[in-house]
Amino acid sequence: MDPAPSKQDHAAPGGKTRIVGLGASAGGLEALEQFLANVPAGSGHAYVVIQHLDPNHKAMLAELLQRVTAMPVCEAAEGMAVAPDRVFVIAPNCELTVVAGALHLAQPVEPRGMRLPIDVLFASLARELGDQAVGVLLSGMGSDGTLGLQAIRAQGGLTVVQLPDSAQFDSMPKSAIAAGCADIVALPSAMPERILAVMTDRGPPAPPWAAGEPEGGPSIGAIVALLREHSRHDLSLYKTSTLKRRIARRMGVHGLATQADYEDLLRANPQELDLLFKELLIGVTRFFRDPPVWEALQRTVLAELLARQAKPVRLRAWVVGCSTGEEAYTLAMLFLEALETAPAPAGVTLQIFASDLSADAIAVARRGHYPPQIAADLTPERLARFFAADSEGYRIDQRLREMVLFAQHDVILDPPFTRLDILSCRNLIIYFTAQLQHRLVPLFHYCLRPDGVLLLGTSETVGRWQALFKLLDSKSRIYRRADGSGRAVAIDFPTQRLASRSNRQEAPLPQIPVHRANFQSLADQLLLQEFAPPAVLVNAGGDIIYISGRTGRYLEPAAGKANWNLHVMLRPEIRTQVVAAMRQTLHDQKPVELSGLRLEGEAPGALSVSVRSIREPTEFEGVVMIVFRDAPSAPAGAPRRRRKSGPVDPALTDEFLRLKDEIQALRQEMSASQEELQATNEELQSTNEELQSANEELTTSKEESQSMNEELQTINTELQSKLDELALAQSDMQNLLNSTDIATLFLDNDLHVRRFTEKITRIIHLRDTDIGRPLSDLASTLIYPQMSADARETLRSLAFCEKQIATTDKHWFSVRIMPYRTLANVIQGAVITFVDITAAKELESQLRKDELRRD
């Protein structure tokens, strides 16, 4: 048998006790008992148990768990130090966190149904212990614990989830597994051994290359190739030591000793490839990480950048490897603060592009919601200004959210963002090989505008590319782009690498024979391009379906979202006339000719438009053709013939007035339609808001009901356990009373039968159905008509009564009547015992007879 590990073997770096957080909800008591019952003696870990409890009910969890483990189990108290080989249980109506090796209790601020105490504990363990934290999620309803396990995994800690099939309620385990944050999925009874195997040296021996040996270890190229094939991302240029360390950890989770075994597991289990890929992505970040760096950035960069702006402009920044978005939002906060003090013109804004390889991290960043623990990284002023508190933590203010654009992006393979004023790539390139670092720094130089700023991590530099950047702050690693280095720099664009890789992988296309076009089709095409007027084909709704010739003079893209509709693309000077003509030709099925139209900056009458509805061929039925024709211009130098003034044709005047009235009517109709649509839109928005509000209320009610159901399930389990204990105690008492061979009768305050022993049935004729009957109604062999009166007197005076009573069948009993006292010293009836003294009476009678004979 292996010796028990010492506590020092299981201490986290820095002397901290390793803590295992156990989270459970409905149906979790059984799983907790199975887990703790299998924890080996002297494990050296501390165990903190979180279960959803009724805030108004005294918890019995610590008492129940103490039955299954030899470790001391106690309810957590404020400031209690965490000690190894002990179990700490959360108290009702509070949240439990671990800070500086001690337990801290806080009153929850969120409504009952919105409380997530397991997430709160797990997040604090991630912050306190980092990669030494262990989170265990057991049976329960809802999704509490998923976000907490994600926080532990982001720090490199170990996450363990109960096998859903073994859970009484599988919602919580399934939520964690679906989120991809479960390192180990196992039965509760097998979890302690699995945890110790990973967190200590009791597991299988690590492969020699896992210790970081520079030479002699097997190649990990096969695993990297599997990852590249599965995720489309190439990690071969990451530092080998990082890859080896993370792969060794996953091998420890699965209890594998050789790389070949782990490679076989990867080939057979694609989900493990996803877990390994997420394991390799380092996601350590927080708001204002390294505060002096951000202070220097605000003081030396942002203030100067705003001061040199002479007109409204949109500045651009790129945060590479943004993880869950804290760094991008930090930059946005600093910019808004600098904007208030710097002499910048109105209208200067900042667009921040934040990218990361992890889709899960980008999803968290886009949501912009963070746990309550971020309050430790932010000043109260920033927390109040840039965040909105809610039941689960803090939500980023909308102003900051609109400044940041998040995208999943691979800096190695994907095209970069350009024309940047600020580029932040902190604590990322330290995980890359020197070859990749040498390739990325010139790319960063290309992405920046002149005088753009590069921000690196405190342990990162630009390496051999000192000529490309000027160091502004050596301690904070802030660089400014330097131009005119005197030599051209070859930039290795990611798009070129991707294209070359694709070309190598793709098979060449077969040669397709090209048939030479005939002379007639080429000539027709040339004549159409040279002499045919510009034209468009539109459907009845105005959507453009075909364009012929150069129509740029008459159509222009509208601002905003791309819209290929004639109503918005026509030049404003001719829009009304052409749209009215299109409606007319659709109604009358006759061509309409518009002449004398004028474009802005051109002479009157320089444009004519033909609008015609097409009926044949049938494929074009309902399509309108609009042809634009320019009026021929007079030859250069030719004198213009002056138009003779004369009387105006009344027919033309009437036509002009008619068209004017028609246009005015169309405008009024469109205005009325617009107002109706606006009113309808407002009503729909109002209805949508009401439905959304009702939905939120229903969701809140559902969550509160679910929380109460979980608490009731927990209470029911605890009460059931207590009932089992009480049933056992009752059985013990019944056996004890029967073994004394003393007839006993228990009465309540009304002298009704409450309980009796089997022996008394020989004296008083009792059956199980007689429970609840008055004492005076019972038939007995006792010659004791005053028994009921004596019992009432005992209840009144609380003094016991003892008499010797004979029976009709020549037996004698010592009848003792005593008050029934509870543990709380409350009188709740009477107890009558009957001791058989027949033998003593017979002996006494015999002795009296002997004395009479002697006399």
ZIHU-V264632 format. One record per backbone hydrogen bond with DSSP energy under -1.0 kcal/mol. NH is the residue of the N-H (numbers start at 1). CO is the residue of the C=O. E is the energy in kcal/mol with one decimal. If there is no record, write none. Layout:
NH,CO,E
NH,CO,E
//
This chain:
12,16,-2.8
15,12,-1.4
20,46,-3.1
21,134,-2.8
22,48,-3.3
23,136,-3.0
24,50,-2.5
25,139,-2.8
28,25,-2.2
32,28,-2.7
33,29,-2.4
34,30,-2.2
35,31,-2.3
36,32,-2.7
37,33,-2.2
38,35,-1.2
39,36,-1.2
46,18,-2.5
47,86,-2.5
48,20,-2.4
49,88,-3.4
50,22,-3.4
52,24,-1.0
57,54,-1.6
64,60,-2.3
65,61,-2.6
66,62,-1.7
68,65,-1.5
74,87,-2.3
76,89,-3.4
79,103,-2.6
80,77,-1.9
82,101,-2.3
85,45,-2.3
87,72,-2.7
88,47,-3.2
89,74,-2.5
90,49,-2.1
95,106,-2.9
97,104,-2.2
99,102,-2.3
102,99,-1.4
103,80,-2.9
104,97,-2.5
106,95,-1.8
114,111,-1.4
120,116,-1.7
121,117,-2.1
122,118,-2.6
123,119,-2.5
124,120,-1.8
125,121,-2.3
126,122,-2.3
127,123,-1.9
128,124,-2.4
129,125,-3.0
130,126,-1.3
132,129,-1.9
133,130,-1.5
134,19,-1.1
135,158,-2.4
136,21,-3.2
137,160,-2.6
138,23,-3.0
140,169,-2.4
146,143,-1.8
149,145,-2.3
150,146,-2.1
151,147,-2.0
152,148,-2.0
153,149,-2.6
154,150,-2.2
155,151,-1.0
156,153,-1.4
157,152,-2.8
158,133,-2.5
160,135,-3.1
161,184,-3.0
162,137,-2.3
163,186,-1.9
166,163,-1.9
167,164,-1.3
172,140,-2.6
174,170,-2.4
175,171,-2.4
176,172,-2.0
177,173,-2.3
178,174,-2.7
179,175,-1.5
180,177,-1.3
181,176,-1.9
183,159,-1.2
184,159,-1.8
186,161,-1.9
190,187,-1.0
194,190,-1.6
195,191,-2.8
196,192,-2.5
197,193,-1.9
198,194,-1.4
199,195,-2.8
200,196,-1.5
210,207,-1.4
212,209,-1.4
224,220,-2.1
225,221,-2.4
226,222,-2.0
227,223,-2.2
228,224,-2.4
229,225,-2.4
230,226,-2.0
231,227,-3.1
232,228,-1.7
238,235,-1.7
239,431,-3.1
243,239,-2.0
244,240,-2.9
245,241,-2.3
246,242,-2.2
247,243,-2.4
248,244,-2.5
249,245,-1.5
250,246,-1.8
251,247,-2.1
252,248,-1.9
253,249,-1.9
254,250,-1.6
256,251,-2.7
262,258,-1.6
263,259,-2.5
264,260,-2.1
265,261,-1.9
266,262,-2.2
267,263,-2.0
268,264,-1.6
269,265,-1.5
274,270,-1.5
275,271,-2.1
276,272,-2.7
277,273,-2.4
278,274,-2.4
279,275,-2.0
280,276,-1.9
289,286,-1.1
293,290,-1.4
294,290,-1.1
295,291,-2.3
296,292,-2.3
297,293,-2.2
298,294,-2.3
299,295,-2.1
300,296,-3.0
301,297,-1.7
302,297,-2.1
303,298,-1.2
305,301,-2.9
306,302,-2.4
307,303,-1.8
308,304,-1.6
309,306,-1.2
315,349,-3.3
317,351,-2.4
318,422,-2.0
319,353,-3.1
320,424,-3.0
322,355,-2.8
325,322,-2.0
329,325,-2.3
330,326,-2.1
331,327,-2.1
332,328,-1.9
333,329,-2.3
334,330,-2.3
335,331,-2.1
336,332,-2.1
337,333,-2.2
338,334,-2.7
339,335,-2.3
342,338,-2.7
344,342,-2.2
348,345,-1.1
349,313,-2.1
351,315,-3.1
352,403,-2.9
353,317,-3.4
354,405,-2.7
355,319,-2.3
356,407,-1.3
362,358,-1.8
363,359,-2.0
364,360,-1.9
365,361,-2.3
366,362,-2.7
367,363,-1.7
368,364,-1.5
370,394,-3.1
374,371,-1.6
375,372,-1.8
376,373,-1.7
377,374,-1.6
383,379,-2.6
384,380,-2.2
385,381,-1.9
386,382,-2.7
388,395,-2.4
390,393,-2.4
394,370,-2.9
395,388,-2.5
396,368,-3.1
397,386,-2.5
401,397,-2.1
402,398,-2.1
405,352,-3.2
407,354,-2.0
409,356,-1.9
414,410,-3.1
420,447,-2.5
421,316,-3.2
422,316,-1.5
423,453,-2.5
424,318,-3.0
425,455,-3.0
431,428,-1.9
432,429,-1.3
433,237,-2.7
437,433,-2.4
438,434,-2.4
440,436,-2.0
441,437,-1.8
444,440,-2.4
445,441,-1.9
446,442,-2.1
447,443,-1.9
448,444,-1.2
449,420,-3.3
452,449,-2.6
453,421,-2.5
454,479,-2.9
455,423,-2.9
456,477,-2.4
460,457,-2.0
465,462,-1.5
468,465,-1.1
470,480,-3.3
472,478,-2.9
473,478,-1.6
477,473,-1.1
478,473,-1.7
479,454,-3.2
480,470,-2.7
481,452,-3.2
482,468,-2.9
493,491,-1.1
497,493,-1.6
498,494,-2.6
499,495,-2.4
500,496,-2.5
501,497,-2.4
502,498,-2.6
503,499,-2.6
504,500,-1.7
505,501,-1.8
506,502,-2.6
522,518,-1.5
523,519,-2.2
524,520,-2.8
525,521,-2.1
526,522,-2.1
527,523,-2.6
528,524,-2.2
529,525,-2.1
530,526,-1.6
531,527,-2.9
532,528,-1.1
535,548,-2.4
536,626,-2.2
537,546,-2.6
538,624,-2.6
539,543,-1.8
542,539,-1.8
544,564,-2.1
545,537,-3.0
546,537,-1.3
548,535,-3.2
554,551,-1.2
555,551,-2.3
556,569,-2.7
565,563,-1.0
566,542,-3.7
568,565,-1.1
569,565,-1.6
570,566,-1.9
571,554,-2.0
574,571,-1.5
575,571,-1.0
578,574,-2.1
579,575,-2.4
580,576,-2.3
581,577,-2.1
582,578,-2.2
583,579,-2.2
584,580,-2.1
585,581,-2.5
586,582,-1.8
587,583,-1.7
588,584,-3.2
589,585,-1.6
592,611,-2.9
594,609,-3.4
597,607,-2.2
602,599,-2.1
606,603,-1.1
607,597,-1.5
608,629,-2.8
609,594,-2.8
610,627,-2.4
611,592,-2.9
612,625,-2.3
614,623,-2.9
620,617,-1.8
621,618,-1.4
622,614,-1.1
623,620,-2.2
624,538,-3.1
625,612,-2.9
626,536,-2.6
627,610,-2.7
628,534,-2.8
629,608,-2.9
631,606,-2.0
638,635,-1.5
653,649,-1.8
654,650,-2.8
655,651,-2.4
656,652,-2.6
657,653,-2.5
658,654,-2.7
659,655,-2.6
660,656,-2.3
661,657,-2.8
662,658,-2.5
663,659,-2.6
664,660,-2.4
665,661,-2.5
666,662,-2.5
667,663,-2.5
668,664,-2.4
669,665,-2.7
670,666,-2.7
671,667,-2.7
672,668,-2.7
673,669,-2.6
674,670,-2.5
675,671,-2.3
676,672,-2.5
677,673,-2.7
678,674,-2.5
679,675,-2.7
680,676,-2.9
681,677,-2.7
682,678,-2.5
683,679,-2.4
684,680,-2.6
685,681,-2.6
686,682,-2.7
687,683,-2.9
688,684,-2.7
689,685,-2.6
690,686,-2.3
691,687,-2.8
692,688,-2.7
693,689,-2.7
694,690,-2.8
695,691,-2.7
696,692,-2.5
697,693,-2.4
698,694,-2.6
699,695,-2.7
700,696,-2.8
701,697,-2.8
702,698,-2.7
703,699,-2.7
704,700,-2.7
705,701,-2.8
706,702,-2.7
707,703,-2.7
708,704,-2.8
709,705,-2.5
710,706,-2.5
711,707,-2.5
712,708,-2.8
713,709,-2.4
714,710,-2.4
715,711,-2.8
716,712,-2.9
717,713,-2.4
718,714,-2.5
719,715,-3.3
720,716,-2.6
721,717,-2.1
722,718,-2.2
723,719,-3.0
724,720,-2.2
725,721,-1.9
726,722,-3.0
727,723,-2.9
728,724,-2.0
729,725,-2.7
730,726,-2.9
731,727,-2.2
732,728,-2.5
733,729,-2.6
734,730,-2.7
735,731,-2.5
736,732,-2.3
737,733,-2.8
738,734,-2.3
739,735,-2.1
740,736,-1.1
741,738,-1.0
743,834,-1.4
745,832,-2.6
746,755,-3.3
747,830,-3.2
748,752,-2.0
751,748,-1.9
753,773,-2.7
754,746,-3.2
755,746,-1.4
757,744,-2.0
761,758,-1.1
762,759,-1.4
763,760,-1.9
764,760,-2.8
765,779,-2.3
766,764,-1.6
770,767,-1.9
771,768,-1.2
772,753,-1.9
773,770,-2.3
775,751,-2.3
778,775,-1.5
781,763,-2.1
783,806,-2.8
784,782,-1.2
787,784,-1.4
790,786,-2.8
791,787,-2.1
792,788,-2.1
793,789,-2.1
794,790,-2.1
795,791,-2.0
796,792,-1.8
797,793,-3.0
798,794,-2.4
801,817,-2.4
803,815,-2.5
805,813,-3.0
807,811,-2.3
808,781,-2.4
810,807,-1.3
813,805,-2.8
814,835,-3.2
815,803,-3.4
816,833,-2.2
817,801,-3.5
818,831,-2.5
820,829,-2.9
822,826,-2.0
825,822,-2.0
828,820,-2.4
830,747,-1.3
831,818,-3.1
832,745,-2.8
833,816,-2.3
834,743,-2.7
835,814,-2.0
837,812,-2.2
841,837,-2.4
842,838,-2.6
843,839,-2.4
844,840,-2.5
845,841,-2.7
846,842,-2.3
847,843,-2.4
848,844,-2.1
849,845,-2.0
850,846,-2.3
851,847,-2.2
852,848,-2.2
853,849,-2.0
854,850,-2.1
855,851,-2.0
//
